[in-house]
Each structure stands twice: as C-alpha cells, then as structure tokens.
Amino acid sequence: MLAAVDSDEDFSSDDDNVTGTSSMPHPSNEYYDIGDPLFECRYCSALMWYQERMEKHKHSANPKYSLCCGNGKVELPFLKTPPPDLTKLLFDHDSLISRKFQQQIRVYNMMFAFTSPGAKLDNKYNNGCGPPTIRIQGQSCHQIGSLLPAQGQKPKFAQLYVYGTENEVENRMDGLR
C-alpha cells in the first residue's frame, strides 16, 4: 500500500530496515511503502495491516479487525464449482474455443446486462504498461435503450429478453457475430 507524503520534510532515517518496508518516506520519493499486510483476521483469514485494527488506542499482539468480515459477523460461502463445460471454457488454455471465449468474456457478460455503463473516459494513462486504468471524468451512469428494436434492427441487450422467446437463442448468437 502506498501513502502520499504532503510534506517536504527530510524523513530519511538510519533505522530503515534492510527489506525496504520502512514506514518512513524517503526524501527523493513522493510515495513510501508501509510494508505488507502481515496480520491475519482470526475469522476470515484476510491479511490486514496492524493500523487497520478495531481498537487503535490499544496495542495488541492479536488485534481484531472489522473491515473484512465485520469481526466475524459476515460469512461468505465458498464458490460452487462451475459446470464442466464452463470450467473448460474458463480454464483451458489449449483449446481454440476456450481461448476465444476468454478473449471475449466481457462481450458474453454484456449479453446478460440489462443496462450498459456510461461515462466519459480519460484513456491517456493507458500506455500498454501494466493493467488497464480507467479514469472517469464527471458522473458515471447506466444507459438503457428502447425495449423494442428499431424498425429493421436486430434486438440487443435487454431487448433479447423482451422481444420474443421464439428466436431467443438465435438473437443472442447474432449479437455476437
């Protein structure tokens, strides 16, 4: 986790540890590393930083945390194993069909969306290095179109569920072509 430094003070110290996880910022950097989350929640095993403990006024060798599972109040069930066909599509990297599915997974997901996200995106940070960065300018919204397709147009998005059930599968397949 990185924390911003707002001051121009010299925070260099001879006590910085060898592993580079010092909690003190270095004068040449705008950000400093506060180390790895080393404490485990006793209920959900989430890794947390000591500073995220519930009772900050007490020092504890086994602190309690509430950011992850509400101090044991929230319990999420394990994910169910997907059907064999879906497992193959998701995790098989050798099959051409699986690779195509993995490349187009967002398109398939959007087939089942009743709305589409809308926002003015600033893509100047996407330079090909690292994961994609999305920066939204202004307000995000959900766009929803007409429930019936325009004259001569094929149904798409929510229209696939409203337009008619006799051609439902074919309409969804056409949306991907």
N, C-alpha and C positions, 0 to 999 in steps of 0.2 A: 504494500500500500504506500502511496506517495502522498506527502503532505506539502502544501505550499509554504514557502517562507516569505513573510511580508517585510522582514526587517533586513537592514544592510549590516547588522552586527556581525563580527567575526566569531563564529561558533566553533572554530576548529579546536580540537582537544587532543592531548597526548594519550587520553584514555580510550580512544576509539579501538574497538576490538578488531581482531585480525580478519574475521569473516566478513566484514563490511556491513554489518547490520546495526551500525551505530544509530542511536536515536537523535544524534546531533547533526544538524545540517553542515555541509562543508561550504566554505565561503565562495567557491567557484561554481556551485550548482544552485539552480533555482529551486530544486526539489531535493528532499532527502528521504532515505529509506528507513522506515521504522521497524524493519525486520519482518520475519514471517509470523503468521498466527500460530502460536505454539501451545495454546491451552485448548483442551477438548471439553465440549459441553458434556456433562455427565449423563444427559438424557438422550441426545440425538447424535452425539459424537462430532458435531460441527467444530471445525477449527476456528478459534477466535483469538483476538489479541487480548492481553491482560487488561488493557484500558477499556475494553468493552464490557467489563463485568457489571453486574447489577449494583452492588454496594461499593461505590467508588471511594467512600470515606473509610472503608476497612481494607486492610491488607490481608490477603488470604492465599494459602498455598493451593487451595482447591476452590477457585471462585465460581459463582453461579452466573449464568447468562440467560437473558430473555430475548435477545434479538433473533435467535434462530428458531427456537421451538416454544417460546413463552415459558421457559423454566419447566418444561415437561408437559405443558398443557395441550400442545398441538402434536399430534402423532400422524404422520403421513404413511399410508400403506405402501408396501413395495409395489413397483410397477409389475403389471402382468406381462407374461411372455407373449409377444405378438404371434399371430398365426404363422405357420411355416412359410407360406408364400410371401408374406410381408417381411419376415425375418430375412429371407433370401434377397429380396429387393433392397433392404436396408443395409445388409452387412456383407453381401457377396461382391467382391471387387473384381472377379474374373469374368463374370457374365456381361455381355454387351447390354442386355436388357437392364440388368441391375445398375450398371454404370450410367446408363441413360436416365433411369429413374432417379438416381442420386443427384444427377446434374439438374434435373427438372423438378425436384421435390417441392419447391415453392410454388410452381405452377399448379401441381396437383393439389397442394394445400389450398390455393386460391379458388379451385373449383368448388370447394365446400364453404367458401366465405360468402356471407350474405351482403357484406359491405367490403369496400376496399379502403385502405388507409390513404389519406390525402394530406400532403404537406408540401411546402416549398423547401426543397432540399439544397443544401450547400455541399457540393462534392469536391471542393478544392483540396480537401485533406486526403482524398483517396488517390494516392500516387503509386499504388501497386505494392507497397511495402506493408506487410502486416495485415491484420484483419480489416475488413471494410469499416469505415467510420461514417456514421450518419449524423449530420448536423442539421437540425430543423430550424428554419427561420420562421418566426411567427407562431401560429397555432396549428396543431395537428387536428385532423378531423376524420370522420368516416364518410365516404362517398357511397351513395346508393342510387342506382339508376331506376329506370322505369321497371315495373313488374312485368310488363309485356314488351317483347322486342318490337323495334320499329318495323314498318312495312318492308318486307323483303330481307330483313336481317335475321340471322340465326340467334337463338336465345343464348345468354351467357350469365354467369354469376347467379344471383338469386332467381333469375328468370328460369333457370334449369329446373327449379323446384316448383314453380308456379305454372309454367307454360303448358304442360301436358305430360301425362305419365306414359302415354303410348310410345313415345320416341325418346324417353328419358336417357337411356344408356347411349343411344346414338348421338343425341345432342351434346352430352358430356364429352364423348370422344371427339366430336367435331370441334369442340372448344380447344382441344389440344393440338389440332392439326394446323 
